[in-house]
Amino acid sequence: MIRLLLLSLMLTAAMGIYDFKVPGLSGGTIDFSQYKGKKILIVNTASKCGYTKQYAELESLYEAHKDKLVIVGFPANNFGGQEPGSNEEIQEFCQKNYGVSFPMAEKISVKGEDIHPLYKYLLEEAKKLGIEDPVKWNFTKFLVDENGKLITVFPSKVKPTDPELMKYLN
């Protein structure tokens, strides 16, 4: 009886960011539990967006702060069909044009009925902070602290090196 109660409690316990594992764009698995103790910047990306140039700033931010920050990109085709490519095409584009070395997940959906569970979780956490429907376009940025708690969400127009975001890293 006690085992059943404990199992029930474990199953109903809220998932945290460190419970997520996602397929990586270049193979393997991105296991968020390996990022404990670091800030995590989660970004929905697209190769044919006006904000695509942010890949360069994301890469430079990652290189400058990778001792305390990990960036995880999530290609998504939810806005204007701006990420039509296959996982292989997206990976090639990111490498060839921006030298992306931060972890990139396989293409997912960040909105709608087929929303990825990680993004569903992030939206629920954002709502707790009073941020309703934060993913309005590509390159929305979710910043998670060293303990796995969502700090805030930055809209697409906030560049990765904007002082508004950088204040959390300095």
C-alpha positions in Angstrom: 0.0 0.0 0.0 2.8 2.4 0.9 4.6 1.6 -2.4 1.4 2.3 -4.3 1.0 5.6 -2.6 4.6 6.6 -3.2 4.4 5.6 -6.9 1.2 7.6 -7.2 2.9 10.7 -5.7 5.9 10.3 -8.0 3.7 10.0 -11.1 1.6 13.1 -10.2 4.6 15.2 -9.1 5.2 18.1 -11.5 7.9 17.6 -14.1 10.8 20.0 -14.0 13.1 21.1 -16.7 15.7 18.5 -15.7 13.2 15.7 -16.4 13.3 16.4 -20.2 15.4 14.6 -22.8 15.1 15.4 -26.4 16.6 14.1 -29.6 19.6 16.1 -30.8 19.7 17.6 -34.3 23.0 15.8 -35.0 21.9 12.6 -33.2 22.2 11.6 -29.6 20.1 13.0 -26.8 20.0 16.3 -25.1 19.5 15.5 -21.5 18.5 18.6 -19.5 19.6 17.1 -16.2 23.3 17.5 -17.4 22.8 21.3 -17.2 22.1 21.5 -13.5 24.1 24.4 -12.0 24.1 26.3 -15.3 21.6 28.8 -16.7 19.8 27.5 -19.8 18.6 29.7 -22.7 16.0 27.8 -24.7 15.3 29.4 -28.1 12.9 28.4 -30.9 14.7 28.9 -34.1 14.1 29.2 -37.9 16.4 29.4 -40.9 14.3 31.7 -43.1 13.3 34.3 -40.5 14.2 38.0 -40.2 15.7 37.1 -36.8 17.8 34.2 -38.2 20.9 36.5 -37.8 20.5 36.0 -34.1 22.2 32.6 -34.6 25.5 34.5 -34.7 24.8 36.3 -31.4 23.6 33.1 -29.8 26.8 31.4 -30.8 29.0 34.2 -29.5 27.0 34.3 -26.3 27.4 30.6 -25.9 31.2 30.7 -26.5 31.7 33.6 -24.1 29.6 32.1 -21.2 29.6 28.3 -21.7 31.1 27.8 -18.3 27.8 29.1 -16.8 25.3 29.0 -19.6 24.0 26.5 -22.1 21.9 27.5 -25.1 19.5 24.9 -26.6 18.0 25.7 -30.0 14.7 24.2 -31.1 14.0 24.5 -34.8 10.3 25.0 -35.4 8.1 25.7 -38.4 5.2 27.3 -36.6 5.5 30.8 -37.9 5.2 31.6 -41.6 6.7 28.3 -42.7 10.1 29.8 -41.9 11.7 26.4 -41.0 10.7 24.1 -43.9 13.9 22.1 -43.9 14.6 18.6 -42.7 16.7 18.1 -39.6 19.7 17.4 -41.8 19.2 20.6 -43.8 18.8 22.6 -40.7 22.0 21.2 -39.2 23.9 21.9 -42.4 22.5 25.5 -42.5 23.5 26.2 -38.9 27.0 24.9 -39.3 27.7 26.4 -42.7 26.3 29.9 -42.0 26.8 30.4 -38.3 29.2 27.7 -37.0 26.6 26.8 -34.3 28.2 24.7 -31.6 25.5 24.9 -28.9 23.1 22.0 -28.6 20.3 22.0 -31.2 17.3 19.7 -30.9 15.4 18.0 -33.7 12.7 20.1 -35.3 9.5 20.4 -33.1 6.3 22.3 -32.7 6.3 25.2 -30.2 2.6 26.0 -30.4 -0.7 24.4 -31.2 -2.2 21.0 -30.7 1.1 19.3 -31.5 3.2 21.4 -29.1 6.2 19.6 -27.8 5.9 18.6 -24.1 9.0 20.8 -23.2 7.3 23.9 -24.7 4.0 23.0 -23.0 6.0 22.9 -19.7 7.7 26.3 -20.5 4.4 27.9 -21.3 2.9 26.7 -18.0 5.9 28.1 -16.1 5.7 31.4 -18.0 2.0 31.6 -17.0 3.0 31.3 -13.3 5.2 34.4 -13.9 2.3 36.3 -15.4 3.6 35.9 -18.9 0.6 34.7 -21.1 1.3 33.2 -24.6 4.9 34.2 -24.8 5.8 32.4 -28.0 4.6 34.8 -30.6 7.3 34.3 -33.2 10.7 32.6 -33.9 13.6 33.3 -31.6 11.6 33.7 -28.4 14.0 33.0 -25.5 13.2 31.3 -22.2 15.9 31.8 -19.5 16.1 29.2 -16.8 18.3 29.6 -13.7 20.9 27.3 -12.3 18.3 25.4 -10.3 15.9 24.8 -13.2 13.5 27.6 -12.5 12.2 29.8 -15.3 13.5 33.4 -14.7 11.8 35.2 -17.6 11.0 35.1 -21.3 12.4 37.4 -24.0 10.5 38.2 -27.2 12.1 37.7 -30.6 13.2 41.4 -30.9 15.4 41.1 -27.8 18.8 40.1 -29.2 20.9 37.5 -27.3 23.5 40.2 -26.3 20.9 42.8 -25.4 21.6 44.3 -21.9 18.1 43.2 -20.9 19.2 39.6 -21.2 22.9 40.1 -20.3 22.1 41.4 -16.8 21.2 37.9 -15.9 24.6 36.6 -16.9 26.9 39.2 -15.4 
